[in-house]
């Protein structure tokens, strides 16, 4: 009998799959803190992980653990090396939420460019004459730089092409492995793209340090619109705050932050030209259901010996450990 620990809220469709599985018992915890995960992990053969960190001390408690299945595609907060040392698999969902994230990025591009918060406030607060300041921008004809051109970047491009934007993208991996033939032009360096763009949208993994800081912002056009639906920490928030104050960054859309949840006294909360959302780009009702089903299936398939190894991010280390045990 294998025991599955579900660490955080899970859509009913995922729970139904797990509860119906033969030879499996399940514990559900609603909290998304590492402390709640650590308190229950000792007896788990598999963990379905939401957004909480999973660090080496927690992995060390999990003596029976065979697989961690992420409810999503990112795994920044998981100590992969600790899993590798034990031969524990780390799986991610397939393409279940890229369209949802691209829609959210597109919404933020439009809302920030149109100064949607200020427009809304002008009506609610009786400042109708705000309209004559002409702050809202046409997006048609503006230059959009997509930083990161995977599934999300490509779908964002498809959506924003419909609004008549001029689109280029920066993705070093694709530059070396082969650029897709979809009509979007690659830029050879980030600096080249930043200097060209009127609007910049980020959809790439976090590499451990900010990609956009003071030096990069200095390369941008005056009044640029900056959107981040990628990961907190990709943008240096202190540099962004300074740029918003000076007007170098004219508006922004932010779904992710260096520290989450964001406190009500955070400086970014005070800018009415910044659209904020609570790390929700990939968390629509439909995407949540698809992630729940996919992450549950990854666990059940792994335990049955039939997982799609393309969804296991550390498959080489896991297969090596399995061969050593054979």
C-alpha positions as CSV (number, residue, x, y, z in Angstrom):
1,X,0.0,0.0,0.0
2,X,1.4,3.4,-1.1
3,X,0.6,6.5,0.8
4,X,0.1,9.9,-1.0
5,X,0.4,13.2,0.8
6,X,-1.5,16.1,-0.9
7,X,0.1,19.3,0.4
8,X,-2.4,22.1,-0.3
9,X,-5.9,22.5,-1.8
10,X,-6.6,20.3,-4.7
11,X,-9.4,20.5,-7.3
12,X,-12.1,17.8,-6.8
13,X,-11.2,16.1,-10.1
14,X,-7.7,15.4,-8.7
15,X,-9.1,14.1,-5.4
16,X,-11.5,11.8,-7.2
17,X,-8.6,10.2,-9.2
18,X,-6.6,9.6,-6.0
19,X,-9.5,8.4,-3.9
20,X,-10.5,5.9,-6.5
21,X,-7.0,4.5,-7.0
22,X,-6.4,0.9,-5.9
23,X,-3.6,0.2,-3.4
24,X,-3.3,3.9,-2.4
25,X,-4.1,5.8,0.7
26,X,-4.2,9.6,0.8
27,X,-3.8,12.4,3.4
28,X,-5.0,15.8,2.4
29,X,-3.7,19.0,4.2
30,X,-5.0,22.4,3.2
31,X,-2.1,24.5,4.4
32,X,0.6,25.5,1.9
33,X,3.4,26.1,4.5
34,X,6.6,23.9,4.5
35,X,5.9,23.3,8.2
36,X,2.6,21.6,7.5
37,X,4.3,19.5,4.8
38,X,7.2,18.5,7.0
39,X,4.8,17.4,9.8
40,X,3.2,14.8,7.6
41,X,5.9,13.8,5.1
42,X,7.5,10.9,7.1
43,X,5.0,8.3,5.9
44,X,4.6,9.5,2.4
45,X,5.6,7.5,-0.7
46,X,4.5,10.4,-2.9
47,X,3.9,14.1,-2.4
48,X,1.6,16.2,-4.5
49,X,3.1,19.6,-3.9
50,X,1.4,23.0,-4.4
51,X,3.3,26.2,-3.8
52,X,5.2,25.7,-0.6
53,X,9.0,25.2,-0.5
54,X,10.4,21.7,-0.1
55,X,14.0,22.0,1.3
56,X,16.6,19.5,2.2
57,X,15.5,19.1,5.9
58,X,12.0,18.3,4.8
59,X,13.3,15.8,2.2
60,X,15.4,14.2,4.9
61,X,12.3,13.5,6.9
62,X,10.7,11.7,4.0
63,X,12.3,8.2,4.4
64,X,9.8,6.5,2.1
65,X,9.5,9.2,-0.5
66,X,9.7,8.1,-4.2
67,X,8.2,11.0,-6.1
68,X,7.3,14.6,-5.7
69,X,4.6,15.7,-8.2
70,X,4.4,19.5,-8.7
71,X,1.0,21.0,-9.2
72,X,2.3,23.1,-12.0
73,X,5.4,23.4,-14.2
74,X,7.8,25.4,-12.0
75,X,9.9,24.0,-9.2
76,X,12.1,26.9,-8.0
77,X,11.2,26.2,-4.4
78,X,12.1,22.5,-4.5
79,X,15.6,21.4,-3.5
80,X,16.2,19.2,-6.5
81,X,19.7,18.3,-5.4
82,X,18.3,16.8,-2.2
83,X,15.9,14.7,-4.3
84,X,18.7,13.6,-6.7
85,X,20.8,12.4,-3.8
86,X,18.0,10.0,-2.8
87,X,16.9,9.1,-6.4
88,X,13.5,10.7,-5.8
89,X,11.6,11.7,-8.9
90,X,10.4,15.3,-9.4
91,X,7.6,15.5,-12.0
92,X,5.7,18.5,-13.4
93,X,2.5,18.9,-15.3
94,X,2.4,18.9,-19.0
95,X,1.1,21.9,-21.0
96,X,-2.0,22.5,-18.8
97,X,-1.8,26.3,-18.1
98,X,0.3,28.1,-20.8
99,X,-2.8,29.5,-22.5
100,X,-4.1,30.8,-19.2
101,X,-0.8,32.5,-18.4
102,X,-0.6,34.0,-21.9
103,X,-4.1,35.4,-21.5
104,X,-3.2,36.9,-18.2
105,X,0.0,38.5,-19.7
106,X,-2.0,39.9,-22.6
107,X,-4.6,41.3,-20.2
108,X,-1.8,43.0,-18.1
109,X,-0.2,44.4,-21.3
110,X,-3.5,46.0,-22.3
111,X,-4.6,47.1,-18.7
112,X,-1.2,48.7,-18.0
113,X,-1.0,50.4,-21.4
114,X,-4.6,51.7,-21.0
115,X,-4.0,52.7,-17.4
116,X,-7.0,50.7,-16.5
117,X,-6.7,51.3,-12.7
118,X,-6.6,55.1,-13.1
119,X,-9.5,55.0,-15.5
120,X,-11.6,53.0,-13.1
121,X,-10.7,55.2,-10.2
122,X,-11.5,58.4,-12.1
123,X,-15.1,57.2,-12.4
124,X,-15.5,55.8,-8.9
125,X,-13.9,58.9,-7.3
126,X,-15.6,61.5,-9.5
127,X,-12.4,62.6,-11.3
128,X,-14.0,62.4,-14.8
129,X,-11.6,65.0,-16.3
130,X,-8.7,62.6,-15.8
131,X,-9.6,61.4,-19.3
132,X,-8.2,64.6,-20.8
133,X,-4.7,63.8,-19.6
134,X,-4.5,61.2,-22.4
135,X,-2.5,58.7,-20.5
136,X,-3.9,55.7,-22.2
137,X,-1.8,54.3,-25.1
138,X,-2.8,52.6,-28.3
139,X,-1.0,49.2,-28.4
140,X,-1.4,48.9,-32.1
141,X,2.0,49.6,-33.6
142,X,3.9,49.4,-30.3
143,X,7.0,47.3,-30.0
144,X,6.5,44.2,-27.7
145,X,9.5,42.3,-26.5
146,X,8.8,38.8,-25.1
147,X,11.6,37.7,-22.8
148,X,11.3,33.9,-22.9
149,X,9.8,32.3,-26.0
150,X,8.5,29.0,-24.8
151,X,4.8,27.9,-24.9
152,X,3.7,31.0,-22.9
153,X,5.7,33.5,-24.9
154,X,4.5,32.0,-28.2
155,X,0.8,32.1,-27.2
156,X,1.2,35.7,-25.9
157,X,2.7,36.6,-29.3
158,X,-0.2,35.0,-31.1
159,X,-2.7,36.9,-29.0
160,X,-1.0,40.3,-29.2
161,X,-0.4,40.0,-32.9
162,X,-4.2,40.3,-33.1
163,X,-3.8,43.8,-31.6
164,X,-1.4,44.9,-34.2
165,X,1.8,45.0,-32.0
166,X,5.3,44.6,-33.5
167,X,6.8,41.6,-31.8
168,X,10.3,40.4,-31.2
169,X,11.5,37.8,-28.6
170,X,14.7,37.0,-26.7
171,X,15.4,33.4,-25.8
172,X,19.1,32.3,-25.7
173,X,18.1,28.6,-25.7
174,X,16.0,28.8,-28.9
175,X,18.7,30.9,-30.5
176,X,21.1,28.0,-30.2
177,X,18.7,25.1,-30.6
178,X,16.5,26.5,-33.5
179,X,14.1,29.4,-33.7
180,X,10.4,28.6,-34.5
181,X,9.2,29.6,-37.9
182,X,6.3,31.7,-36.8
183,X,7.1,35.1,-38.0
184,X,8.4,36.5,-34.7
185,X,11.9,37.9,-35.0
186,X,14.6,36.9,-32.4
187,X,16.8,39.5,-30.9
188,X,20.5,38.5,-30.4
189,X,20.9,40.2,-27.0
190,X,18.7,41.3,-24.2
191,X,20.1,44.8,-24.3
192,X,19.2,45.1,-28.0
193,X,15.6,44.0,-27.2
194,X,15.2,46.3,-24.2
195,X,16.3,49.4,-26.2
196,X,13.8,48.5,-28.9
197,X,10.7,47.7,-26.8
198,X,7.8,49.9,-25.8
199,X,6.3,47.0,-23.8
200,X,8.3,44.1,-22.2
201,X,6.7,40.8,-21.0
202,X,8.6,38.3,-19.1
203,X,7.8,34.5,-19.2
204,X,11.0,32.6,-18.3
205,X,12.3,30.6,-15.4
206,X,14.1,32.3,-12.5
207,X,17.8,31.7,-12.7
208,X,18.6,32.6,-9.1
209,X,19.3,36.3,-9.6
210,X,17.3,39.2,-11.1
211,X,17.4,39.4,-14.9
212,X,16.0,42.9,-14.9
213,X,17.8,45.4,-12.5
214,X,18.9,49.0,-12.6
215,X,21.3,48.5,-15.5
216,X,18.7,46.8,-17.7
217,X,16.1,49.3,-16.9
218,X,18.5,52.1,-17.9
219,X,18.6,50.5,-21.4
220,X,14.8,50.7,-21.7
221,X,12.8,53.4,-23.4
222,X,11.3,56.2,-21.3
223,X,7.8,55.3,-20.1
224,X,8.2,51.5,-21.0
225,X,5.4,49.1,-19.9
226,X,6.8,46.1,-18.0
227,X,4.8,42.9,-17.3
228,X,6.0,39.9,-15.3
229,X,4.0,36.6,-15.2
230,X,7.1,34.5,-14.8
231,X,8.6,34.3,-11.3
232,X,9.2,36.6,-8.4
233,X,12.8,37.8,-8.3
234,X,13.2,37.9,-12.1
235,X,12.8,41.7,-11.6
236,X,14.7,43.6,-8.9
237,X,11.8,45.1,-7.1
238,X,13.8,48.0,-5.6
239,X,15.0,49.0,-9.1
240,X,11.5,48.8,-10.4
241,X,10.1,50.9,-7.6
242,X,12.7,53.6,-8.4
243,X,11.9,53.4,-12.1
244,X,8.2,53.8,-11.4
245,X,8.8,56.8,-9.3
246,X,11.0,58.5,-11.9
247,X,8.6,57.6,-14.8
248,X,11.3,55.5,-16.6
249,X,8.8,52.6,-16.3
250,X,5.5,54.2,-17.1
251,X,3.3,51.3,-16.0
252,X,3.6,47.7,-15.0
253,X,1.6,44.4,-14.6
254,X,2.9,42.1,-11.9
255,X,1.6,38.6,-11.0
256,X,4.6,37.4,-9.1
257,X,6.8,38.9,-6.4
258,X,10.1,38.5,-4.5
259,X,8.1,37.6,-1.3
260,X,4.6,36.2,-1.4
261,X,2.0,37.0,-0.3
262,X,2.6,40.8,-0.7
263,X,1.9,42.8,2.4
264,X,-0.5,45.8,2.2
265,X,2.3,48.2,3.0
266,X,4.6,47.1,0.2
267,X,5.7,50.1,-1.9
268,X,4.3,48.5,-5.1
269,X,0.8,48.6,-3.7
270,X,0.9,52.4,-3.7
271,X,1.3,52.8,-7.5
272,X,-2.0,53.2,-9.4
273,X,-0.3,52.7,-12.7
274,X,0.7,49.1,-11.7
275,X,-1.8,46.2,-12.1
276,X,-1.2,43.6,-9.4
277,X,-2.5,40.1,-9.1
278,X,-1.9,37.3,-6.5
279,X,0.2,34.8,-8.6
280,X,-2.9,33.8,-10.3
281,X,-2.0,33.8,-14.0
282,X,-2.0,30.0,-14.3
283,X,-4.7,29.5,-11.7
284,X,-8.0,29.7,-13.6
285,X,-10.7,27.2,-12.8
286,X,-10.0,25.2,-15.9
287,X,-6.2,25.3,-15.5
288,X,-6.5,24.3,-11.8
289,X,-8.6,21.3,-12.7
290,X,-6.1,20.3,-15.5
291,X,-3.1,20.7,-13.0
292,X,-4.9,18.7,-10.4
293,X,-5.6,15.8,-12.7
294,X,-2.1,15.9,-14.3
295,X,-0.2,16.0,-11.0
296,X,-2.4,13.2,-9.6
297,X,-1.9,11.1,-12.7
298,X,1.9,11.6,-12.5
299,X,1.9,10.0,-9.0
300,X,-0.4,7.1,-9.9
301,X,1.5,6.4,-13.2
302,X,4.9,6.5,-11.4
303,X,3.7,4.1,-8.7
304,X,2.4,1.8,-11.5
305,X,5.7,2.1,-13.4
306,X,4.3,3.8,-16.4
307,X,5.0,7.5,-16.0
308,X,5.8,9.7,-19.0
309,X,9.5,10.3,-18.3
310,X,9.4,13.5,-20.3
311,X,7.5,15.0,-17.3
312,X,10.2,14.0,-14.8
313,X,12.7,16.8,-14.7
314,X,15.4,14.8,-13.0
315,X,14.8,11.6,-14.9
316,X,18.6,10.9,-15.5
317,X,19.3,10.9,-11.8
318,X,16.3,8.9,-11.0
319,X,17.0,6.3,-13.7
320,X,20.5,6.1,-12.5
321,X,19.4,5.4,-9.0
322,X,17.0,2.8,-10.1
323,X,19.7,1.0,-12.1
324,X,22.0,1.1,-9.0
325,X,19.3,-0.6,-7.0
326,X,18.6,-3.3,-9.6
